[in-house]
Amino acid sequence: MEPRLEVADVFRQHEQEFLARWGHTLSPQQRKAFRDICACRTAALGARVEQCDQCFYQNTRFNSCRNRHCPKCQSTARDNWLARTAKDLLPVPYSHVVFTLPGRLSPLALQNPKLIYSILFRSVSETLLGIAQDPRLLGAQLGFLAVLHTWSQKMLHHPHLHCLVPAGGLAPDRSRWIRCRKRFFLPAEVLRRKFRGKFLALLATAFRRKKLRLLGQLQSLKRPEAFDRFLCELRRPRWVVEVRPPFGGPQHVLRYLARYTHRVAISNGRLIELRDGHVTFRWRDSADHNKQKLMTLDAIEFMRRFLLHILPPGFVKIRHFGFLANGNRGSALQLCEVLLNAPAPPQLLTDRQQDAVARKCPCCAVGTLCLLGWIPAGTINCAPVSIPAGVNSS
């Protein structure tokens, strides 16, 4: 069986050609992601040698790069995150709300990613929390999780937030849990108008405080009157906010979260073929009843699109708001569980339990693979480095 095609294969095969054309435009974070993806699970990062404690079978595992933009490194990170998050889920239906920025803002976001994405998080959180507090709509304090995605199915720049919200919230006096209507969460049209207004107000403030980089095709916006016209043009179109009806409880939510939290611009599983300098991959066409289709791109364009979605260093793309905000999540969740008479949260494997399952011997299926030694980074076919006495190998 031929090995599965990976994003790293495209990067390694066309590295020099890509750098010759686009290398001068890459940020330090994009260069680091490029290097990490190429080196992930190769001898360049070293390896660990494991041996079964029953049949003495030996296995060599190359180290992962652990870059959050690497397609190979997200599965383990996602599973560990889900195991930690399971305890925060409530036994109520959840609603999925998606807030999308207009395409006109894409050039501005690419030049100012940290600022624009931060404004996106803030405008969305203030919109949801503010509208939910309106007694005519829900009259409750929400708690929700928001995940930033910056890509479309074709890997074009398409910033949007996926918000997963318990379909209800705490009463203002925190004495009871207020449920929303069974097939209705919050009105999409009200959310659209509020989101657009808040985002553009925050963007105007950033411009007045001279926080925006406006280079190249955006230089004309440096003049206040030109920027005001730009804002007016953004007020005309109908901004996209999708509110899906509330669906199942915690177990459904975990499966839902797994599809959104630790994704990158494209997964290895969507790649079909790399031939004659072109990459073919699957994509889902939402305008055609979500049909699966194939797209073929020049490999250099494929790499350019992938690197558009490298986030600024330290930027947090999964955030919690309302009663799930980090400062008061513990006490608020305890109160919610009491008010809802909640059962114990679903139990997932801990990091250590997952690692023990992963290290089961593939040869005898009885023993456990134990760490025997390391192969240093950048060396090939050398003897493993022994573990010094007293060092825990677990």
C-alpha positions, 0 to 999 in steps of 0.5 A: 500500500502506498503511503498516504499523501501529506501536506509535508510531502508537498512542502518538502518536494516544492520547498526551493521553488516556493521559497524562490517565489514567495520566501521574501514575503513570509513572516517569522511564524510562517517560516517556522511553521514551514520548517516544522511541517517539513521536519515533523516525524522525521530524523530531523527531530530525532526519535524515541526507541521503544521495546516491548516488556514481554516479547522484546519487539523494538519500535522507533518513533520519530518525534513530532514538531507539535506546531499547532498548524501541523496537520499531523500534530493536531489529533493528539492535541485535540483528544487531550483538550477534549478530555479536559473540556468534557467536565465543563459540559452541561446536560442541556442542548447546545446551539452552534452560531457562526459569525463571518467577516465580509470578504472586503475585510480580508486584505485588512485582516491579512495585514493586521491579523492579531488586531482584526481577529481580536476585534472579531472575538470581542465583537462576537462576545459582546453581541451574544452576551448583550442580546441574550441579556435582553429579557424580551429574547432570553434574559440570561447570562450566557457561557460559550466557547468560540473557535477561530477559523480563517479558511474556506474549503478552498483554503482561501482567506475566510475569517469566521468564529464558530461559537458553541453555546448552551441553549440557555443561561443563568438568570440575572439573580443567578437563582435559576437556569433559563432555557431557550425555546426548543427550536429557537436560540437567538434571532439571527437578524438581530445578531447580524446587525449588532455584530456588524455595528460592534465590529465596525465601531471597534475598527473605527476606534483602532483607526483613530488610535493609529493601530492599523497597518495600511500598506500596499493596496490599502495605503489609500485608506490612511486618509480619514475620509477614505477610511470613513467611506470604507466603513460606510461601504461595509455597513451596506451588505448583510453580514453572515451570521448562521444560527443553527437550532439547538441540538443534543447534549454533552456527548453530541457536543464532544463529537461536534467540538472534535470537528472544529477546535484543532483543525488546520487549513486542510487535513492530510485526509483531504489530499488526493494526489500530487502529480506534475507540480499540482495538488488535488484535494477534496472540498465541500461545496456549501452552495451545492448541497454540501457535495464533495468535489475535487480541486486541483491547484498548482503546488506553489499556490497550494502552499501559499494558501496554506501559509495564509492561515498561520496565526500570530505567535501566542494568539489564542484561537479557542476562547471562553466567555460569559460564565465560562470565562476563565476567571469564574468558570469553576464556581459558575459551572458548579452553580449551573450543575446544581440548578440543572441537577446535572449528572457526572460529566462524561469521562474521557481517557486522561493523557496518561491513559491515552499514552498507555493505550497508544504504547500497546505492543503491536507485535504480541498485543500483550506487552507495553512499549517502554522507552529504551532510549533516544536518537538525537535530532539530525542523526540517522542509523545511530545507536539510541542514547541510554536513559541515565540512571534515576530518570523516569521513562514513563 
